[in-house]
Amino acid sequence: MIDMDKIIEIIRTEADEEYKDAEINADTDLQEDLDFNSLNMLVVVNEIEEEYSITIEIDDLKSIRTIGDIEKLVLNFSPEK
């Protein structure tokens, strides 16, 4: 089962201090709204992979802009589909 709150918690952990209290939802743009860079994204994806026991392909990282995009990837790679 995909838990959006857990995904948001992982995102908050990696966000810079100035964004810790920002409103974060499925439409939050990681680069524009939270100033994420490629290193932030790799850390988040690693945490997501560990949390959901999945492997996200490098090519799929390019499709991630929002938290909703992460949720879709988790659903696509999850054995619990």
Secondary structure, DSSP 4 states (H G I P E B T S, - for coil): ---HHHHHHHHHHHS-GGGTTS---TT-BTTTTT---HHHHHHHHHHHHHHHT----HHHHTT--BHHHHHHHHHHH-TT-
